[in-house]
Amino acid sequence: MATAVIIGAGQAGVQCAFSLRQNGWEGRVILLGAEEVAPYQRPPLSKAYLAGEMPVERLSFRDLAFYESEGIELRLSESATAIDRRDNFVITSEGDAIAYDKLVLATGTRPRRLQVPGITLEGVGYLRDVADVDRLKSAFGSAERVLVVGGGYIGLEVAAVAAKLGKSVVVAEAAKRVLARVTCPLVSAFYERFHRAKGVDIRTSAGVLEFKGEQHVRSVILTDGSEIDCDLAVVGIGVVPNEEVAMYAGLEITVGDGIDVDARMRTSDPDVYAIGDCARAPNPFADGVIRLESVANAIEQAKIAAASLCEKALPAPAVPWFWSDQYDLKLQTAGLVPRGTGHREVLRGEPDSGRFAVFYLVGDRLVAVDAINSAAAFNVAKRIIGRDGPKIDDALLADTDFDLRQLLANAAA
């Protein structure tokens, strides 16, 4: 029987293994996980797990017995060091050569490294996996002054946890506003105001020049000339795809932006697939090729790859969506927020109320929404995005007395 080997036991790799069985794959399924713990969900790492509110056991997708019952050979603490595409072998960190008929790369990403003096001081760390958080947690508990480098989702989530625990918190963001890569200035400004109201010092246009200290970090010098005292620094300035094993195997990649795949998640080698954060794939909602970093995208691409391997019909394209929990705010995004000009933004609700939505439209089409504590706006928009239907009236979107569900009826008419 055929053997499918999956490199990477994150959300994409685990979902692919499950979906292969669900689609009737009868051969071997071998899942390589570089970490020593059972595969787990990552979103709680920067929130409940960091805060000590969730034990590591609750992070796991499934217990180890489930993998055995599904005939999934889970090999922990083992990663791929090379791929031999001529003879269809994966060489692992344990020195094994595993033969495959089909290979799935779910290698994910790693933190983008900050290259400044003092980066190796104790008390300076990244937050990507359980081991990262475990290293930070003891210091996090005793820290009084926390510096967060980066004002993206992860950075602001860490800042929220630290602020709720009574820490003195500074966020240093090199861009002109927080969340600059993922949302519009209005939403960025709302989050900056909200964090400041919670006591967080937000510094924009302020990158890091140097961490100072003898063995342990004691302060940081920012590009605005200021020096900030801190006894813990968490760096969250984005991630880079783990594409090297694909590159050295001669697969087509876009350097620095992932492994190139087609709509079936196949790489330039038809026996090798790539999925999740490491994959650069066609996306109808992006009108082109894009690499997305999200749980929802990892799950969708895993299901597509599994269906393709099993020669089943592919699932319909799903609208991309994302979320971030900070304090009592739930930000839910559906679609891909446009960058630059060429679109318009419609505000529904009042930001100062803590419950509002921003809709993004291009011509007659609704292409995205940012919904803050507004599940109805998120759910309706997610169902409409990508549909061909009647022109959406901006005034109705903005009218809080209008029932957004009526838009679904109009789109179906």
Secondary structure as a PSIPRED ss2 file (coil, helix, strand):
# PSIPRED VFORMAT (PSIPRED V4.0)

   1 M C   1.000  0.000  0.000
   2 A C   1.000  0.000  0.000
   3 T E   0.000  0.000  1.000
   4 A E   0.000  0.000  1.000
   5 V E   0.000  0.000  1.000
   6 I E   0.000  0.000  1.000
   7 I E   0.000  0.000  1.000
   8 G C   1.000  0.000  0.000
   9 A C   1.000  0.000  0.000
  10 G C   1.000  0.000  0.000
  11 Q H   0.000  1.000  0.000
  12 A H   0.000  1.000  0.000
  13 G H   0.000  1.000  0.000
  14 V H   0.000  1.000  0.000
  15 Q H   0.000  1.000  0.000
  16 C H   0.000  1.000  0.000
  17 A H   0.000  1.000  0.000
  18 F H   0.000  1.000  0.000
  19 S H   0.000  1.000  0.000
  20 L H   0.000  1.000  0.000
  21 R H   0.000  1.000  0.000
  22 Q H   0.000  1.000  0.000
  23 N C   1.000  0.000  0.000
  24 G C   1.000  0.000  0.000
  25 W C   1.000  0.000  0.000
  26 E C   1.000  0.000  0.000
  27 G C   1.000  0.000  0.000
  28 R E   0.000  0.000  1.000
  29 V E   0.000  0.000  1.000
  30 I E   0.000  0.000  1.000
  31 L E   0.000  0.000  1.000
  32 L E   0.000  0.000  1.000
  33 G E   0.000  0.000  1.000
  34 A C   1.000  0.000  0.000
  35 E C   1.000  0.000  0.000
  36 E C   1.000  0.000  0.000
  37 V C   1.000  0.000  0.000
  38 A C   1.000  0.000  0.000
  39 P C   1.000  0.000  0.000
  40 Y E   0.000  0.000  1.000
  41 Q C   1.000  0.000  0.000
  42 R C   1.000  0.000  0.000
  43 P H   0.000  1.000  0.000
  44 P H   0.000  1.000  0.000
  45 L H   0.000  1.000  0.000
  46 S H   0.000  1.000  0.000
  47 K C   1.000  0.000  0.000
  48 A C   1.000  0.000  0.000
  49 Y C   1.000  0.000  0.000
  50 L C   1.000  0.000  0.000
  51 A C   1.000  0.000  0.000
  52 G C   1.000  0.000  0.000
  53 E C   1.000  0.000  0.000
  54 M C   1.000  0.000  0.000
  55 P C   1.000  0.000  0.000
  56 V H   0.000  1.000  0.000
  57 E H   0.000  1.000  0.000
  58 R H   0.000  1.000  0.000
  59 L H   0.000  1.000  0.000
  60 S E   0.000  0.000  1.000
  61 F C   1.000  0.000  0.000
  62 R C   1.000  0.000  0.000
  63 D C   1.000  0.000  0.000
  64 L H   0.000  1.000  0.000
  65 A H   0.000  1.000  0.000
  66 F H   0.000  1.000  0.000
  67 Y H   0.000  1.000  0.000
  68 E H   0.000  1.000  0.000
  69 S H   0.000  1.000  0.000
  70 E C   1.000  0.000  0.000
  71 G C   1.000  0.000  0.000
  72 I E   0.000  0.000  1.000
  73 E E   0.000  0.000  1.000
  74 L E   0.000  0.000  1.000
  75 R E   0.000  0.000  1.000
  76 L E   0.000  0.000  1.000
  77 S C   1.000  0.000  0.000
  78 E C   1.000  0.000  0.000
  79 S C   1.000  0.000  0.000
  80 A E   0.000  0.000  1.000
  81 T E   0.000  0.000  1.000
  82 A E   0.000  0.000  1.000
  83 I E   0.000  0.000  1.000
  84 D E   0.000  0.000  1.000
  85 R C   1.000  0.000  0.000
  86 R C   1.000  0.000  0.000
  87 D C   1.000  0.000  0.000
  88 N C   1.000  0.000  0.000
  89 F E   0.000  0.000  1.000
  90 V E   0.000  0.000  1.000
  91 I E   0.000  0.000  1.000
  92 T E   0.000  0.000  1.000
  93 S C   1.000  0.000  0.000
  94 E C   1.000  0.000  0.000
  95 G C   1.000  0.000  0.000
  96 D C   1.000  0.000  0.000
  97 A E   0.000  0.000  1.000
  98 I E   0.000  0.000  1.000
  99 A E   0.000  0.000  1.000
 100 Y C   1.000  0.000  0.000
 101 D C   1.000  0.000  0.000
 102 K E   0.000  0.000  1.000
 103 L E   0.000  0.000  1.000
 104 V E   0.000  0.000  1.000
 105 L E   0.000  0.000  1.000
 106 A C   1.000  0.000  0.000
 107 T C   1.000  0.000  0.000
 108 G C   1.000  0.000  0.000
 109 T E   0.000  0.000  1.000
 110 R E   0.000  0.000  1.000
 111 P E   0.000  0.000  1.000
 112 R C   1.000  0.000  0.000
 113 R C   1.000  0.000  0.000
 114 L C   1.000  0.000  0.000
 115 Q C   1.000  0.000  0.000
 116 V C   1.000  0.000  0.000
 117 P C   1.000  0.000  0.000
 118 G C   1.000  0.000  0.000
 119 I C   1.000  0.000  0.000
 120 T C   1.000  0.000  0.000
 121 L C   1.000  0.000  0.000
 122 E E   0.000  0.000  1.000
 123 G C   1.000  0.000  0.000
 124 V E   0.000  0.000  1.000
 125 G E   0.000  0.000  1.000
 126 Y E   0.000  0.000  1.000
 127 L C   1.000  0.000  0.000
 128 R C   1.000  0.000  0.000
 129 D C   1.000  0.000  0.000
 130 V H   0.000  1.000  0.000
 131 A H   0.000  1.000  0.000
 132 D H   0.000  1.000  0.000
 133 V H   0.000  1.000  0.000
 134 D H   0.000  1.000  0.000
 135 R H   0.000  1.000  0.000
 136 L H   0.000  1.000  0.000
 137 K H   0.000  1.000  0.000
 138 S H   0.000  1.000  0.000
 139 A H   0.000  1.000  0.000
 140 F H   0.000  1.000  0.000
 141 G H   0.000  1.000  0.000
 142 S H   0.000  1.000  0.000
 143 A C   1.000  0.000  0.000
 144 E C   1.000  0.000  0.000
 145 R E   0.000  0.000  1.000
 146 V E   0.000  0.000  1.000
 147 L E   0.000  0.000  1.000
 148 V E   0.000  0.000  1.000
 149 V E   0.000  0.000  1.000
 150 G C   1.000  0.000  0.000
 151 G C   1.000  0.000  0.000
 152 G C   1.000  0.000  0.000
 153 Y H   0.000  1.000  0.000
 154 I H   0.000  1.000  0.000
 155 G H   0.000  1.000  0.000
 156 L H   0.000  1.000  0.000
 157 E H   0.000  1.000  0.000
 158 V H   0.000  1.000  0.000
 159 A H   0.000  1.000  0.000
 160 A H   0.000  1.000  0.000
 161 V H   0.000  1.000  0.000
 162 A H   0.000  1.000  0.000
 163 A H   0.000  1.000  0.000
 164 K H   0.000  1.000  0.000
 165 L C   1.000  0.000  0.000
 166 G C   1.000  0.000  0.000
 167 K C   1.000  0.000  0.000
 168 S E   0.000  0.000  1.000
 169 V E   0.000  0.000  1.000
 170 V E   0.000  0.000  1.000
 171 V E   0.000  0.000  1.000
 172 A E   0.000  0.000  1.000
 173 E E   0.000  0.000  1.000
 174 A C   1.000  0.000  0.000
 175 A C   1.000  0.000  0.000
 176 K C   1.000  0.000  0.000
 177 R C   1.000  0.000  0.000
 178 V C   1.000  0.000  0.000
 179 L C   1.000  0.000  0.000
 180 A C   1.000  0.000  0.000
 181 R C   1.000  0.000  0.000
 182 V C   1.000  0.000  0.000
 183 T C   1.000  0.000  0.000
 184 C C   1.000  0.000  0.000
 185 P H   0.000  1.000  0.000
 186 L H   0.000  1.000  0.000
 187 V H   0.000  1.000  0.000
 188 S H   0.000  1.000  0.000
 189 A H   0.000  1.000  0.000
 190 F H   0.000  1.000  0.000
 191 Y H   0.000  1.000  0.000
 192 E H   0.000  1.000  0.000
 193 R H   0.000  1.000  0.000
 194 F H   0.000  1.000  0.000
 195 H H   0.000  1.000  0.000
 196 R H   0.000  1.000  0.000
 197 A H   0.000  1.000  0.000
 198 K C   1.000  0.000  0.000
 199 G C   1.000  0.000  0.000
 200 V C   1.000  0.000  0.000
 201 D E   0.000  0.000  1.000
 202 I E   0.000  0.000  1.000
 203 R E   0.000  0.000  1.000
 204 T E   0.000  0.000  1.000
 205 S C   1.000  0.000  0.000
 206 A C   1.000  0.000  0.000
 207 G C   1.000  0.000  0.000
 208 V E   0.000  0.000  1.000
 209 L E   0.000  0.000  1.000
 210 E E   0.000  0.000  1.000
 211 F E   0.000  0.000  1.000
 212 K E   0.000  0.000  1.000
 213 G E   0.000  0.000  1.000
 214 E C   1.000  0.000  0.000
 215 Q C   1.000  0.000  0.000
 216 H E   0.000  0.000  1.000
 217 V E   0.000  0.000  1.000
 218 R E   0.000  0.000  1.000
 219 S E   0.000  0.000  1.000
 220 V E   0.000  0.000  1.000
 221 I E   0.000  0.000  1.000
 222 L E   0.000  0.000  1.000
 223 T C   1.000  0.000  0.000
 224 D C   1.000  0.000  0.000
 225 G C   1.000  0.000  0.000
 226 S C   1.000  0.000  0.000
 227 E E   0.000  0.000  1.000
 228 I E   0.000  0.000  1.000
 229 D E   0.000  0.000  1.000
 230 C C   1.000  0.000  0.000
 231 D C   1.000  0.000  0.000
 232 L E   0.000  0.000  1.000
 233 A E   0.000  0.000  1.000
 234 V E   0.000  0.000  1.000
 235 V E   0.000  0.000  1.000
 236 G C   1.000  0.000  0.000
 237 I C   1.000  0.000  0.000
 238 G C   1.000  0.000  0.000
 239 V E   0.000  0.000  1.000
 240 V E   0.000  0.000  1.000
 241 P E   0.000  0.000  1.000
 242 N C   1.000  0.000  0.000
 243 E C   1.000  0.000  0.000
 244 E H   0.000  1.000  0.000
 245 V H   0.000  1.000  0.000
 246 A H   0.000  1.000  0.000
 247 M H   0.000  1.000  0.000
 248 Y H   0.000  1.000  0.000
 249 A C   1.000  0.000  0.000
 250 G C   1.000  0.000  0.000
 251 L C   1.000  0.000  0.000
 252 E C   1.000  0.000  0.000
 253 I E   0.000  0.000  1.000
 254 T C   1.000  0.000  0.000
 255 V C   1.000  0.000  0.000
 256 G C   1.000  0.000  0.000
 257 D C   1.000  0.000  0.000
 258 G C   1.000  0.000  0.000
 259 I E   0.000  0.000  1.000
 260 D E   0.000  0.000  1.000
 261 V C   1.000  0.000  0.000
 262 D C   1.000  0.000  0.000
 263 A C   1.000  0.000  0.000
 264 R C   1.000  0.000  0.000
 265 M C   1.000  0.000  0.000
 266 R E   0.000  0.000  1.000
 267 T C   1.000  0.000  0.000
 268 S C   1.000  0.000  0.000
 269 D C   1.000  0.000  0.000
 270 P C   1.000  0.000  0.000
 271 D C   1.000  0.000  0.000
 272 V E   0.000  0.000  1.000
 273 Y E   0.000  0.000  1.000
 274 A E   0.000  0.000  1.000
 275 I C   1.000  0.000  0.000
 276 G H   0.000  1.000  0.000
 277 D H   0.000  1.000  0.000
 278 C H   0.000  1.000  0.000
 279 A E   0.000  0.000  1.000
 280 R E   0.000  0.000  1.000
 281 A E   0.000  0.000  1.000
 282 P E   0.000  0.000  1.000
 283 N E   0.000  0.000  1.000
 284 P C   1.000  0.000  0.000
 285 F C   1.000  0.000  0.000
 286 A C   1.000  0.000  0.000
 287 D C   1.000  0.000  0.000
 288 G E   0.000  0.000  1.000
 289 V E   0.000  0.000  1.000
 290 I E   0.000  0.000  1.000
 291 R C   1.000  0.000  0.000
 292 L C   1.000  0.000  0.000
 293 E C   1.000  0.000  0.000
 294 S C   1.000  0.000  0.000
 295 V H   0.000  1.000  0.000
 296 A H   0.000  1.000  0.000
 297 N H   0.000  1.000  0.000
 298 A H   0.000  1.000  0.000
 299 I H   0.000  1.000  0.000
 300 E H   0.000  1.000  0.000
 301 Q H   0.000  1.000  0.000
 302 A H   0.000  1.000  0.000
 303 K H   0.000  1.000  0.000
 304 I H   0.000  1.000  0.000
 305 A H   0.000  1.000  0.000
 306 A H   0.000  1.000  0.000
 307 A H   0.000  1.000  0.000
 308 S H   0.000  1.000  0.000
 309 L H   0.000  1.000  0.000
 310 C C   1.000  0.000  0.000
 311 E C   1.000  0.000  0.000
 312 K C   1.000  0.000  0.000
 313 A C   1.000  0.000  0.000
 314 L C   1.000  0.000  0.000
 315 P C   1.000  0.000  0.000
 316 A C   1.000  0.000  0.000
 317 P C   1.000  0.000  0.000
 318 A C   1.000  0.000  0.000
 319 V C   1.000  0.000  0.000
 320 P C   1.000  0.000  0.000
 321 W E   0.000  0.000  1.000
 322 F E   0.000  0.000  1.000
 323 W E   0.000  0.000  1.000
 324 S E   0.000  0.000  1.000
 325 D E   0.000  0.000  1.000
 326 Q E   0.000  0.000  1.000
 327 Y C   1.000  0.000  0.000
 328 D C   1.000  0.000  0.000
 329 L E   0.000  0.000  1.000
 330 K E   0.000  0.000  1.000
 331 L E   0.000  0.000  1.000
 332 Q E   0.000  0.000  1.000
 333 T E   0.000  0.000  1.000
 334 A E   0.000  0.000  1.000
 335 G E   0.000  0.000  1.000
 336 L C   1.000  0.000  0.000
 337 V C   1.000  0.000  0.000
 338 P C   1.000  0.000  0.000
 339 R C   1.000  0.000  0.000
 340 G C   1.000  0.000  0.000
 341 T C   1.000  0.000  0.000
 342 G C   1.000  0.000  0.000
 343 H C   1.000  0.000  0.000
 344 R E   0.000  0.000  1.000
 345 E E   0.000  0.000  1.000
 346 V E   0.000  0.000  1.000
 347 L E   0.000  0.000  1.000
 348 R E   0.000  0.000  1.000
 349 G E   0.000  0.000  1.000
 350 E E   0.000  0.000  1.000
 351 P H   0.000  1.000  0.000
 352 D H   0.000  1.000  0.000
 353 S H   0.000  1.000  0.000
 354 G C   1.000  0.000  0.000
 355 R E   0.000  0.000  1.000
 356 F E   0.000  0.000  1.000
 357 A E   0.000  0.000  1.000
 358 V E   0.000  0.000  1.000
 359 F E   0.000  0.000  1.000
 360 Y E   0.000  0.000  1.000
 361 L E   0.000  0.000  1.000
 362 V E   0.000  0.000  1.000
 363 G C   1.000  0.000  0.000
 364 D C   1.000  0.000  0.000
 365 R E   0.000  0.000  1.000
 366 L E   0.000  0.000  1.000
 367 V E   0.000  0.000  1.000
 368 A E   0.000  0.000  1.000
 369 V E   0.000  0.000  1.000
 370 D E   0.000  0.000  1.000
 371 A E   0.000  0.000  1.000
 372 I E   0.000  0.000  1.000
 373 N C   1.000  0.000  0.000
 374 S C   1.000  0.000  0.000
 375 A H   0.000  1.000  0.000
 376 A H   0.000  1.000  0.000
 377 A H   0.000  1.000  0.000
 378 F H   0.000  1.000  0.000
 379 N H   0.000  1.000  0.000
 380 V H   0.000  1.000  0.000
 381 A H   0.000  1.000  0.000
 382 K H   0.000  1.000  0.000
 383 R H   0.000  1.000  0.000
 384 I H   0.000  1.000  0.000
 385 I C   1.000  0.000  0.000
 386 G C   1.000  0.000  0.000
 387 R C   1.000  0.000  0.000
 388 D C   1.000  0.000  0.000
 389 G C   1.000  0.000  0.000
 390 P C   1.000  0.000  0.000
 391 K C   1.000  0.000  0.000
 392 I C   1.000  0.000  0.000
 393 D C   1.000  0.000  0.000
 394 D H   0.000  1.000  0.000
 395 A H   0.000  1.000  0.000
 396 L H   0.000  1.000  0.000
 397 L H   0.000  1.000  0.000
 398 A H   0.000  1.000  0.000
 399 D C   1.000  0.000  0.000
 400 T C   1.000  0.000  0.000
 401 D C   1.000  0.000  0.000
 402 F C   1.000  0.000  0.000
 403 D C   1.000  0.000  0.000
 404 L C   1.000  0.000  0.000
 405 R H   0.000  1.000  0.000
 406 Q H   0.000  1.000  0.000
 407 L H   0.000  1.000  0.000
 408 L H   0.000  1.000  0.000
 409 A H   0.000  1.000  0.000
 410 N H   0.000  1.000  0.000
 411 A H   0.000  1.000  0.000
 412 A H   0.000  1.000  0.000
 413 A C   1.000  0.000  0.000
